[in-house]
């Protein structure tokens, strides 16, 4: 049961952080290497890539008392829709031409208070997504399938 999903997910958005604290740049495609996406100020290792589930964006917005939340405000690299990211934990995950493995919950930071307003940190709790390590580098494009590898 745990390995069965209704279908593959989809990459909806890709964002790159050119430098620490800089705004994210939205791109249509990026190359994922062992230490993160090319052009991103990543943290190599278990935090090389950050992902958030698209279905959580309206929940975060509602909890932050906002009409909507644009992905770049949340500072995650990928927005994924159509598959429960938590269900992919402890399994290799195919994203386009790359394979990653989720390592830890991507907890919100204090910057969410500025990005989302008062209460932004707590609005993100439980909805912040995942950090991942790279198992197989490769290209990732908006529209790529996301599924359990293997």
C-alpha positions as CSV (number, residue, x, y, z in Angstrom):
1,X,0.0,0.0,0.0
2,X,2.8,2.5,0.9
3,X,4.4,2.1,-2.6
4,X,1.1,2.7,-4.4
5,X,0.3,6.2,-5.7
6,X,-2.7,7.4,-7.7
7,X,-0.3,8.7,-10.3
8,X,2.9,10.7,-10.9
9,X,3.3,14.2,-9.6
10,X,4.5,17.1,-11.7
11,X,7.1,19.9,-11.3
12,X,5.0,23.1,-11.4
13,X,7.8,25.7,-10.6
14,X,11.5,25.9,-10.3
15,X,13.3,28.7,-8.3
16,X,17.0,29.5,-7.9
17,X,18.5,31.5,-5.1
18,X,21.5,33.2,-6.7
19,X,23.0,34.2,-3.3
20,X,22.1,34.0,0.3
21,X,19.1,36.2,1.2
22,X,18.6,37.2,-2.5
23,X,15.2,36.9,-4.2
24,X,14.5,33.7,-6.0
25,X,14.5,33.6,-9.8
26,X,11.9,31.5,-11.5
27,X,13.3,29.3,-14.4
28,X,11.8,26.7,-16.7
29,X,14.7,24.3,-16.4
30,X,17.7,23.7,-14.3
31,X,20.5,21.1,-14.0
32,X,20.8,19.3,-10.7
33,X,24.3,18.3,-9.7
34,X,25.5,16.5,-6.5
35,X,25.7,19.8,-4.6
36,X,22.4,21.3,-5.8
37,X,20.9,23.1,-8.8
38,X,23.2,25.1,-11.1
39,X,22.8,28.8,-10.3
40,X,21.4,28.1,-6.8
41,X,22.9,29.0,-3.5
42,X,22.3,25.5,-2.1
43,X,23.5,23.8,0.9
44,X,25.3,20.6,-0.4
45,X,24.5,17.3,1.2
46,X,21.2,16.5,2.8
47,X,19.8,20.0,1.9
48,X,21.0,20.2,-1.7
49,X,17.4,20.6,-3.0
50,X,14.2,21.9,-1.3
51,X,10.7,20.9,-2.4
52,X,7.2,22.0,-1.4
53,X,3.9,20.6,-2.3
54,X,1.7,22.9,-4.4
55,X,-1.4,21.8,-2.6
56,X,0.0,23.3,0.6
57,X,0.3,26.8,-0.8
58,X,-3.4,27.7,-0.3
59,X,-3.2,26.3,3.2
60,X,-0.2,28.4,4.1
61,X,-1.9,31.5,2.6
62,X,-5.1,30.9,4.6
63,X,-3.2,30.4,7.8
64,X,-1.2,33.5,7.2
65,X,-4.4,35.5,6.4
66,X,-3.3,36.1,2.8
67,X,-5.2,35.7,-0.5
68,X,-2.4,33.7,-2.0
69,X,1.3,32.9,-1.6
70,X,3.7,32.9,-4.6
71,X,6.3,30.1,-4.5
72,X,9.3,32.5,-4.5
73,X,8.2,33.9,-1.1
74,X,8.7,30.5,0.5
75,X,12.3,30.0,-0.8
76,X,12.0,26.4,-1.9
77,X,13.5,25.2,-5.2
78,X,10.7,23.1,-6.5
79,X,6.9,23.2,-6.3
80,X,5.4,19.8,-6.9
81,X,1.8,19.0,-7.5
82,X,-0.3,15.8,-7.8
83,X,1.6,13.5,-5.4
84,X,2.0,13.5,-1.6
85,X,5.6,14.3,-1.0
86,X,5.5,12.8,2.5
87,X,4.6,9.4,1.0
88,X,7.8,9.5,-1.0
89,X,10.0,9.7,2.1
90,X,12.5,6.9,2.5
91,X,12.3,6.1,-1.2
92,X,14.4,7.3,-4.1
93,X,12.4,9.9,-6.1
94,X,12.7,10.4,-9.8
95,X,12.3,14.1,-10.8
96,X,12.8,14.5,-14.5
97,X,16.3,13.2,-15.3
98,X,17.4,13.3,-11.6
99,X,16.9,11.0,-8.6
100,X,16.9,12.4,-5.1
101,X,16.0,11.2,-1.6
102,X,14.2,13.2,1.0
103,X,16.4,13.7,4.1
104,X,14.6,16.0,6.5
105,X,11.6,18.2,6.8
106,X,12.3,21.7,5.5
107,X,11.3,23.7,8.5
108,X,10.4,27.3,8.2
109,X,12.9,30.0,9.3
110,X,12.3,33.3,11.0
111,X,12.4,35.0,7.5
112,X,8.8,33.7,7.0
113,X,7.7,36.5,9.4
114,X,8.9,39.1,6.9
115,X,7.9,37.2,3.8
116,X,4.4,36.3,5.0
117,X,3.8,38.8,7.8
118,X,3.1,38.2,11.5
119,X,2.4,34.5,12.0
120,X,4.1,33.5,8.8
121,X,6.5,31.1,10.6
122,X,3.6,29.3,12.3
123,X,1.6,29.2,9.0
124,X,4.5,27.3,7.4
125,X,4.8,24.7,10.3
126,X,3.9,21.3,9.0
127,X,3.7,22.6,5.4
128,X,7.3,23.6,4.7
129,X,8.1,20.7,2.4
130,X,11.3,18.6,2.3
131,X,15.0,18.8,1.9
132,X,16.7,16.2,-0.4
133,X,20.1,14.9,-1.2
134,X,21.0,14.1,-4.8
135,X,21.4,10.4,-5.7
136,X,21.7,10.9,-9.5
137,X,22.3,14.3,-11.1
138,X,20.3,15.3,-14.1
139,X,18.1,17.9,-15.7
140,X,14.8,19.1,-14.2
141,X,12.1,21.0,-16.2
142,X,8.7,22.5,-15.4
143,X,6.2,19.8,-16.4
144,X,8.5,16.9,-15.5
145,X,7.0,13.8,-13.8
146,X,7.7,13.2,-10.1
147,X,7.4,9.6,-8.9
148,X,9.0,6.9,-6.8
149,X,12.1,5.7,-8.6
150,X,12.7,2.1,-9.4
